[in-house]
């Protein structure tokens, strides 16, 4: 019973960590998409595809990591 009280006292921190991870993943997604659109707007036509794909890759990776941590 003593150990259960210790464990239950700290369980809200797990939920808070999961929420923060999800929000950081969303923030990374938005930042990656902003970088993608700014790269398309100001890059040379030959470099647009590389910059766009790397920025979208960053956005998707942060989304995936945020979702993985939140589970």
ABEGO torsion letter per residue (X at the ends): XAAAAAAAAAAAAAAAAAAAAAAAAAAAAAAAAAAAAAAAAABBAAAAAAAAAAAAAAAAAAAAAAAAAAX
